[in-house]
Amino acid sequence: MNRSVRHVPASRFPRLLGDWRAGTGPLAERLAVAVEKAVHDGRLPLESRLPAERLLAGELGVARGTVTACYQILRAEQLITTRTGSGSTTSLPPRLRDRLSPWDSDRGRAGRDGTALDLTVAEPAAPFDELLRAVHAAADTLPATLLHGTAGGDGPSPLHTAIADAHRARGVAVHSEHLLLTSGADAALNLLAAAHLSRSSRVVLDSPTYPGALAVFRAAGARLIAQPLTPSGWDVPALDRTLRAVRPSLAYLIPDFHNPTGLLMGDEDREELRHRLRAHDTMIVFDETMRDLDLREPALPPPRAVTGAGDRNAVYVGSLSKSLWPGLRVGWIRARPDVVRRLAALPLAAALAPSPFDRLVATRLMEHQEAVLDRRRARLRLQRDHLVSRLSGLPWCRFRVPQGGLSLWLELHDTDSSRLAALAAARGLSLTPGFHFSPDGALGRWLRFPFTLPPEALDTAVDRLAEAHAALEETR
């Protein structure tokens, strides 16, 4: 496929940029801001060739020197690249191409000039360069895929193989027949809910737990039973007693860098849990979505699976949303082949499968997964440690340093998290109160604080949270 540089004629720019003259400051700066916004929101695609200075000046009714100065500003910000004889093309600077947090979290401003910070979503941004290469490669193979129908269907695909290979590299015995592809982990949970739950079925969950799972099981009409985590992790005997007393249809656990606490189930607890689960008929769903976000140093062997490949009541769900990008709707159910076949036969399975193009992109992107993860884990460690150092000085909260994941789980000593979050939001900081992570609406003194933003933005976030707490004390 030919991906030549796009030529955007000068005649399109007046409508494309809109009322760019509005505001104050030199015309060249206002024009540069308008071009930057057009690149950010997609009106002006990347790798578009800008018009010659003289032509654009004529269309916009400004002096050529204004356009020259505008291009100089954009070049200094690395928003355009200029090659002799080829003109100037739009681009993104490294600070935007290699982001860890999504653009919407701080609009690229890291909280400067009062910009709002949104930390209600703990997820990574797209690995820009690797994703762009994967999309281009997928687009090149799409015609053959559509002709021969090789991206979907019932049989193993290159994506099955890539996911299985990634598991085996981490010491988990997985083959293509153990995998059912879905359009994300939530889709996997929806399919399992359709297979195992009816209205008023009981589901046991960690408390706190992933809000997406709570939403899926509530939508299925299930009755949610909270199994509280201890400060250090899982109370396996207590979980065993709950399973015996409640006899749920399904239990949902996150043993690997738990969301939102970052806790990791230890080897002894895994072995005890595996032993105790043999006495139960409950389907146990283990969420391995956070498994790759291991921030332990020095690097340790990957956590081993809680159950064996042949355990009949164990199912694992995972996705590429936390390790690579949530915009790529690819997840999976990992289970015994007979369980996979039974789930694949459900009418809902086809509707919850990833699209052919997402499969192609994911397959290509997974070729770069380890390089992306190495960069992200290094940055997450730095940002986690920075946030820990800033929050450690606040006497009104405490937390455990997580071994992995994307966030800290703060316990507030003297206030309700909803009230503090509301005061923080009034100061331009959005955080998620603890009750969102609770099966029964509890956890009112807990607050999730992601460390996905760069250190300078985390500094601003902590300052705003401290200001909100100070305002809270003034009202007492």
N, C-alpha and C positions, 0 to 999 in steps of 0.2 A: 504494500500500500504506500502510495506517495504522500509523504507528510511534508510538503513544501511549505515555506514560510507564507503566511497569509498576507495579502496586500490589502490594506484598508484605505480606500481613496479619501483624499482630503475633503471631498464634498459630503462625506458622512459625518464628519466630526462635529459640526454645529449641533445636529440632533443627538449624536451620541454623547456629547459632554453636557448637554442641557444648559442651564443658566450658570455657567462656570464663572461669570464675572461677579456674581453676588459675593458680598463679604468685603473684607478690608485687606490691605497689604498690596505689594506690587503685583501687577497683572501676571508676570511670569510665575510667581509662586502660586497664585490662584489657579492658573492653567495647569501647573504641575500637579497640584492636589486633585484637580478634576480628572486628569489622566490616571493618576494612581488609583482613585476610587473606581474608575471604569475598569481597570485591570483586576482589582480585588473582587468586584461583583460580577465579572464575566462579560460585561458589555464589550470590552476590548480584550479578545483572547490573547493568551500567551503566544509568543513567537509571531506576533503580528508586526509587519513592517510599517513603521510610521511614515507619514508623507514627508517629502522634502520640506525644509523650513519655509522656503518661499511660497510653496503651494498652500501649506497650512495657514500661514500668515494671511494670505489672500482670502481664504474661506472664512477665517475668524474675524477678519477686519482689524488686525493688529499689525504693528511693525514687525518686520522679520527678526529684529533683535529680541523681541519678546519671546518668540518661539525658540530662538537660539538659547536664551537664558533658561527657558523652561526645560529644554533638552539637557542642558548642563546640570540642572537640579536633579532631574530624573536619573542621569548617568551617575551622579555622585551618590544617589540613594540605591544604585544598582537595580533600578526599575526598568532601565533600558540598557542594551548593549549596542555599541556602535563599531562597525567594521568598515575600514576604508573600501570604498567601492560597492558596499552592500547596504549602506544606510543603517538606520537604528531600528531594532526590534524590541518588543516588550519582553520583560522577564520578571522573575521574582528574586529578591535578594536572599542570600543564605539565611538571614534571620527569620524569614518567612517560609523558606523551602524546608528547613530542618527543624521545625517546631515540634515540641513534644505535646503541648497542649493545643486543643482546637482553637481556631481563630476567634470564635465567639466568646471564649473565656475572658479575653482581655482586649480584643480588637487590635492586637499587635502593639498595644501601648504599655503593657506591663503596669497598669495602674497610674501612669503618669497623667498629669493635668486633670486629675479627678475622674479618669475613665473608670467605668464600672468593672468589677471583677466578678465573674460568674463561676463559682466553684460547686455548683449543684450537680454537675456531671463529672465523674471521675473516669475519663477515657482519653486515649491518645489521639493526636492528630494523625493524618495520613503521612506515611513516609514518602514524601513528595516525589523525589527523583526515582526511587524504586517503583512506586506505584505508576508513575508516568510510563516508565519502560515496560512494566507489566501490561498496562492497558494497550500500548502500541503493539506489543507482541501478540496479545490476545486478538486485537483487531486484525492483524495480519492473517491469523489462522481461522478467523470466524467464518469466512466463506466456505472453506472446506468442512468446517464443523457443521454448518447449516446444511450443506449438501449431503453429508454422510450421517448426520445425527449422532456424532460421537461425544457430545458434551453432556448428554443426559442419559435417559434410559435406565434400565434395571441393573446392568452389569457394572463391574468395576471400571473406573475411569482414572485418568492420570491424577486427578485430585485425590481420589481414594488412596492411590499409591503414595502420593506426597505426604498425606496426613499420617498414613501408617508408618512410613519411613521416619517421620519426625518423632513418632511415639517410640519406635524401636531404638532410635538414637538416644533416647532418655531411659532406656532400660525397660520399656513396657512392651510385652509381646502382643503386637497388633498386626493384623492382616486386613486386606480390603473387605473380606467377608464379615469382619467385626464392625463395620462402619455403615451407618445410614446418614447421608448428607441432608442437612436442613438449612433453611435460610436464617441461621443464627441460633444461639443458645435458647433464646425465648421460644423460637419455633420448635426446637427440640422438646422443651418443657410442655408446650401446648400439645404436641403429639402424644407425649407420655400421659398427660392429663386426660386426653381423649381415650386412651387405651385403658387406663387404670382407675379413673375417678368417676363418680356419679355425684349427684347433689347430696350433700351432707356427708360425703366420705371424709375420713379423718386423714390429715397430713401433718406429720411431725417435722418441724424445721428448727434449725439453729435460731437463737435469738441473741444478737441481731442476725439479719441475713440479707440477701440480695433483694431489693424491692421489686425487681422484675419477676422474680419467682413468686413473691407474695401476690402480685397482680394476676399472674396466670392462674394460680390455685384458687384465688378468690373468685375470678371470673368463671371457674368451673363449678362454683358452688360448694367448694370443700370447706370443712371446718378445720381451722388451723390451730395446731397445738404447739406452743412455744417450748423449746428445750433450751434453757438459758446456758450460755457459755460462761465459764469461770474466767477470772482475769488472765489465767494462763492457758486457757483453751477448753477442751472437751472433758466433761465428766462422763466417761464411758459407762460405768455402772449405773449412773442416773439415767442415761439414755436407754440402757437396757431395761430398766424398770419402767420407763415411760412406754416403750414399745410393748412390753408385756401387759401393762394396764390398759393402754388405749387400743391396741391392735389396729394400727392405722393401715390404710390401703397403700400408703406411700410415705417415705421419709426422704427429706432433701437435706444434704450436708455439703459443706464446702471445706474440705480438709486441707487444701493447698492454698496458702496465702489468702485466707478467708476475706471475703468482701462483707463488711467494710473494715474489719479489725486488722487484717494482715497476718493473723495467726496461722501457724503451721502445725498440723497434728504430728506429734512425735511418733517415732517408730514403735515404742512400747504400746502407746494408745492404739495405733493402727493394728498391731497384732492382736490386742485384746478385743478390739471392735470386730475384727474379722472372725475371731473365735465365737464371740457372743451372737453375731448375726446368723450363724448356722442354726440357731434355735428358733428363728423367726421366719414367717412366710411373707413378711412385708417386703415390697419392692423398695430397695434403697437406691436413690439417685444421688450420685456424687458429681458435683460440678467442678470440672477441671479447667474452667476458662482462665483462671488466674495463674495456672501452673507455671507458665513461662516467666512470670514476673518475680523471679527469685533474686533477692537483693542481698543474700548472705555473702559475707566476705570473711576469710577467703572462700572461693567457690567450693561448694560441697556437691556431692552426687545428688541428682534430682530426687525428690521425694518419691518413694515407691508407691505403687497402687495399694489401696486398702484391701482390695479383694483380688482373687485370682481370675484368670480368663474364663474358667469354667464355672464360676459361681452363678447359680441360676437366678438369683434375685438381686443382682447388682447391675446397675446401668450407669454409664458415665455420659455426661453431656459436656460439650466444649464448643469453642468458636475461635475465630481469628480476631474478635472485636477488641480484646485488650492487648494482645501481643502485636497486632499489625494495625487494623483500622476497623472501627465499627461500621463505617459506611460500606464495607464489603460484607454483604449478607451471606456469610458462609459459616455454618456450624455443623455439628455432628452428634449422633448418638453412638456410643461405643458399647457393645454388649456381645453376648454369645450369638453365633450366626443364626440360630433358630429364633432368638428374640428379634434380631434385626429383620429377618424375613417376615415375621409376624407383624411388626410395626410397619414395614414397607407395604404390606398388603392393605393397610387401612386407607380408605378413600382420602382422608385428610393428608396423607403423606405426600402426594404429588403436589398439592397446593402449598405445602410448607417446604418444598425443595428449593434450593438455590437456582437462580436463573442460569441458563447456559453460559451467558457472558460472564457472570460472576464466577462461575466455575473456572473458566479459562483464565481470568485475571488472577484468581487466587492461586491457581497452579503455578503461574509464572512468578507471582509475588513470593511464594514460598521458597523459590530458588534463592531469594535474598534474605530469608527470615532470620538466619543466625546473625548476619551482619547488622540488620536492623535491631535485633534484640540486644546485641552487645552494646551498641550505641545507647539504646534506651535505658538499659539497666544501669550503665555508668552514670547517665544523667539523673535517673531517678534516685540513685544512692546519694548523689551530691545534693539534690533538692530535698530529699527526706532528711538528711543530716542537718541541712541548713534550717529547715522548718523546726526540727527538734531543738536546735540550739536557741531559736527565737522563742518558742513556746515554753521552754524549760524555765524561763525567767518569770512566768506568770503564775502567781500563787493560787489562783482560783480555778485551776484545771490540772488534770494529770492524765497520763497516757502511757502505754507501753510502746516501745520502739518496734515497729513491725519488721518482720524478716523478709517481707515481700509485699507485693500489691501496689496500690496507688494512693493510699490515704492513711492518715492518723485517725484514731477513734478516741475523741476527747471526752473525758468525764468531767462535768462541771460540779464544783463543790457547793455553789451557793445560789444557783438559779436554774430556771427552766430553759432548755435549749431553744424552744420555739420563741420565747420572749427575747432571748439574746439574738437569735437569728433575725428577728424583725428589726431590732435596733441596728444590727449590722447592715441589713439591706438598705436602711435609710441613709447609710454612709457609703453606699456603693459596693457592698460586699454581700454576695448571695451564697449561703451555705445551707446544707440540708440537716434539719433537726432529727434527733434519734428516732422519733416515733415512726418515721417513714421506713425504718429497717426492722420494725417489730411486728411479729405475727399477731400480737394482741393489743397494739397501741401503747405499749409501755415505753421505757427507755427515754423518759422525758428529760433526763439530765445528761444526755449524750449528744454529741455533735460530730459529724464527719468533716474532716479537713483534708482535702486532697493535696498532694504535693506535686501535681503535674505542671504547675507554672514555674517559670524561671525564678531564681533567688530574689531578684529585685521586685518582682511582682508578689512573691510570698512575703517579703518585708512589708509591702504596702497592705497586704491582706491582714497580717498580724497586727499592724498598727490600727487598722480600722476595727478589728475585733476588740482590741484593747480599749479603743475609744467607746465602742458600744457598751462594753462592760462598765466603764467608768460612768457613762450616762445612766446605766441601770442602777448603780450604787447611789447616784444623786437623787433618784426617785424614791428611795427607801425612807 
